[in-house]
Each structure stands twice: as C-alpha cells, then as structure tokens.
Amino acid sequence: MKKSVSRTILFTSSLALLAGCTSSPVVEDNPTTPKSSPNELFIYTVYPAYFAKEENFDKQIGQFLKKKFPDITIKHVHWDKGREYKDLIAAGTIPDIILDNTRMNVQRYIFDNDLQYDIGDLVKKYNFDTSKLNPAHVAQMKNLTPEGTLFGLPYNNNDFLLFYNKDIFDKFGVDYPKDGMTYDEIYELAKKLTRVEGEVTYKGYSQNPGHYMNYNQLSLSPLSLKEDKASLNTPEWKKVVDNMRRFYDIPANQFDTVEVFASKGNIAMAVATVDHLVSFVEQNKNLNFDVVSVPSFSEAPNTRYQPNLYSMYITKQSTKKDLAFQAMAAILSEEHQVELAKEGVIVPMESKAVQEAFGQNLSQMRGKNTKAIFNGKTAMPPAARAAGLLWYDVPMQNVFAPLIFKESKDSVTALRMIEEQSTKAIETNKAAKTELEKAAKK
C-alpha cells in the first residue's frame, strides 16, 4: 500500500473525536482500544487519503452523522503506521465500517482478512435503492465476486478530466477542445500544439500511462477472468496501447508527468484527476486553464474512465451492522450527496441537484467547466473473475516503460513482457499462499 505524504501526520495517544462528541480514547500508542459501547460507531478510513486530517473527515462525514444520529458517538481511525489492517486485527479492534480503494485494496485486505460481509439483506430491509447510484460504481462493487454479491456501497470517485492551457492554444491560434471529443480529434490538436520555440518545448498532450491503462475506457481486464494469470497480449490491449503511444511519438512530445502542468506551463493538454482543479490553482494562481471531458474511443463515444472508486464496507465482525448500514445509507442520501458535491467530491449519485451543486464551496472551481465531469457515462468495470483466483496488481504503467522511457519496443512485445512478469509473480504469490495455508493447518 502506497503511503500518501498527507498520512504522515503526528497522532497523539488518542485521535480527536468529532466536534460535539464526548472526548474518549480512540487509539492508544498501539491499536488496542476498549470494547466499543452500544452507541459507538467505529469507522476506519484508508482512502481517501485526505481523511488523515481529522478535520476533513469531520467535515465530510463526522458532523453529518453526529447530526443525523445524535445519540451515537463516532470513533474514527485513519490508516497509518501502527494502524494498518494487521494492527487492528491483532488487537481485536475490528471497525464497523471501512472506507478503502475498491480496485486496489478490497480483495487483498478486506477479503484476505475475512472482513467482508454481504449487505444484501440490509439493502432489502431498509429499502435502499441502488439504482439511484452510478451503475458503473455499483457494478464495480458487485464484480468483486462471480456471484455479484454486494459487500459495500460506493463513497466517491476520483475521476479524470482533460485540463488545457488556454494561453498555449491562444499563442498558436488553435481552437479550444470541447466536451465529448475523441482521441483522434485530440491527437490532431496535440500535433498542432507540440512545438519548440527557442528554449521552450511546448508539449501538446500528457497523461499518466498507468491511470490510462488501469481505468481504460474499453473495460479491459489485465487479469484473466478464468485463470490465475495476466492477460495482456491481445488485440484489444494493443489497440489501447497504440492509441496512447502515438501521442508520445509526436516529435518533441516526449513523456512528462502531468503534475508539472501548472508549474512548468508548457503542456497544452493533460489528463488528470478532478482534484487537480484545486491543486493546479494553488500551484499557479496565474494559470489560465479550463477543463473538458476526457477524450474517448470512437467505438465508445462519450465514455469516461472506469471508476477510480473509494467505497464503504461493513465488517463481518461488526455487532452494529444495522446502525452501520443506516449510516452508509444516510451518507448516500441526496441531502448529503449534494453537500459533498459542493465540496468537490464526485459522489455516486448524479442527480441534477448534485451536478448543479458541484464545487460551489470551492473558489478554485468557480468559472471552470465543471459540467464536463458529468459528460457521457462511466465505463463499466471488467466482468467478475472466477471464484478462487488470486488478485494481483498488474503494474500497467510498466507497459510503457520500454515504449517511451527506454528502448523503443513494439506494443505487442511490451505487453507480452508485462504479461509474463505478472503471471510469474502470480504463480510465486500463489505458491507462498499455499505454503502459509499448509503451515496454518499444522
């Protein structure tokens, strides 16, 4: 698990509880805590990473739940060294609700530690309507198992936008991009905007290859759906790689991280997560930029990336499953979804009220084309894999290493290299898991 810089904050012997709550110990120097009382709800957050700051959690979740459930004390712990899954489990302090990254962490931390709980009966009991949520978000939750069991509900999606520097477009007399453009159309713009003038190299387009591959708009899986191996050496994956590679084959448009879009000011277009609407402004107050929807494939027009989803899970060990579900349902009510949208959170509900409210409380987003966030539809995640298969985080960004960073391999060779390396890693991990299981039975 990658550790965000924002997580490296100093924890005192107890975390601050939510405003208005009675002060009591949350986490000692080790994760051991007193047995929770009947009116206490323990929420453990791993992602979003900004919940490392208690005031962020308090603003987005804590204050609302305290108001909604005035007789309940909210106990919040965020992931950090000494407060990882293994630490809480070892101490016997299992949370009631976990918030984590759906694609990266749920299977290897929640499932592998046997914390998952089927919330299907609770959905029926409280008549919760999942159809009001983004269907791709719900599909990703269900596709964790071949049975389509619902173990959690989506919280927010750190989606992507195409950022563009108006000054570069104006300098070269090129029309600004629009919502709903295809990669072919954006590629033509990139060629016009990639130039060398004196000591300045203007780059037409930049994008993180790993994000592009992991959340690809054609809903391709890097893992075989039926076997314990990677599955990359296919015509479909070659199409995805070739599509991006051509941008970096434009002379002078060699790869550069999108993170320098604001600081260097020489990148005309860059695909980045929505939260950069704030960070780019903070980095450069004079940056003259706006956003449109991400480019799409012509065969999948107006399709955003697959969900980059953070989600909420009730643990099997929780003794307050009903309360936990009611809290999750309240967070997903339109009332609170609108309030979260005002703070720039891309929520699972995409009602008109939510769309109109997006970013209202953030001065950095005023005047920006935030409606681009809701243009088109979210790409569906890959179908569920067969039962019992090992999950592995295929390093998709490495497909581009031999293409644009080192020697110039062809796309098929690069895909085959990563497929073979990943399949070998899966076999090694599977063998290690089998040995551990054997040792546990002795």
Beta strands, then each sheet from edge to edge (+ up, - down):
strand 1: 40-45
strand 2: 73-78
strand 3: 97-101
strand 4: 152-157
strand 5: 160-165
strand 6: 195-197
strand 7: 200-202
strand 8: 206-207
strand 9: 269-273
strand 10: 289-292
strand 11: 303-304
strand 12: 309-314
strand 13: 377-378
sheet 1: 2+ 1+ 3+ 12- 4+
sheet 2: 8+ 9+ 5- 10+
sheet 3: 6+ 7-
sheet 4: 11+ 13+
end
